[in-house]
Amino acid sequence: MAKIKVTKQKSAINRTQRQKRTLVALGLKKIGQTVEHDATPNILGMVNKVKHLVSVEEA
């Protein structure tokens, strides 16, 4: 399974509750924090919903 690195780039202030919960579900709390996930359809869908707040790299 391919791995991706997701880094939080922007704040969740003034974002919808759904987007805030998606960031928490991805394991992102602080700006600049990076987490590594398997590139499953579920994770890719979550990343797509908050793509304006995060950056993604292949690991």
C-alpha positions as CSV (number, residue, x, y, z in Angstrom):
1,M,0.0,0.0,0.0
2,A,1.3,3.4,-0.9
3,K,2.0,5.9,1.9
4,I,1.3,9.6,1.9
5,K,2.5,12.4,4.2
6,V,-0.1,15.0,5.1
7,T,1.0,18.3,6.6
8,K,-1.4,20.9,8.1
9,Q,-0.6,24.3,6.4
10,K,-3.5,26.6,7.5
11,S,-5.6,27.1,10.6
12,A,-9.1,25.6,11.1
13,I,-10.4,28.9,12.5
14,N,-13.6,30.0,10.6
15,R,-14.0,26.5,9.0
16,T,-17.0,24.3,9.3
17,Q,-17.3,21.8,12.1
18,R,-17.1,19.0,9.6
19,Q,-13.7,20.2,8.3
20,K,-12.4,20.6,11.8
21,R,-13.4,17.1,12.7
22,T,-11.8,15.8,9.5
23,L,-8.5,17.3,10.5
24,V,-8.7,15.8,13.9
25,A,-9.6,12.4,12.4
26,L,-6.5,12.6,10.2
27,G,-4.4,13.3,13.4
28,L,-3.6,16.9,12.6
29,K,-3.8,19.4,15.5
30,K,-1.1,22.0,15.0
31,I,0.0,24.0,12.0
32,G,3.2,22.3,10.5
33,Q,2.4,18.9,12.0
34,T,2.9,16.0,9.6
35,V,1.3,12.6,9.8
36,E,1.8,9.5,7.5
37,H,-1.1,7.4,6.3
38,D,-1.8,4.6,3.9
39,A,-3.2,5.9,0.6
40,T,-6.6,4.2,1.0
41,P,-9.8,5.6,-0.6
42,N,-11.1,6.6,2.8
43,I,-8.0,8.7,3.7
44,L,-7.8,10.2,0.2
45,G,-11.4,11.3,0.4
46,M,-10.8,12.9,3.8
47,V,-7.7,14.7,2.4
48,N,-9.7,15.9,-0.6
49,K,-12.3,17.5,1.7
50,V,-9.6,19.6,3.5
51,K,-7.2,20.0,0.6
52,H,-7.2,23.8,1.0
53,L,-5.8,23.4,4.6
54,V,-3.2,20.7,4.0
55,S,-0.4,19.7,1.7
56,V,0.2,16.1,0.6
57,E,3.4,14.3,-0.5
58,E,4.0,10.7,-1.5
59,A,6.3,8.9,1.0
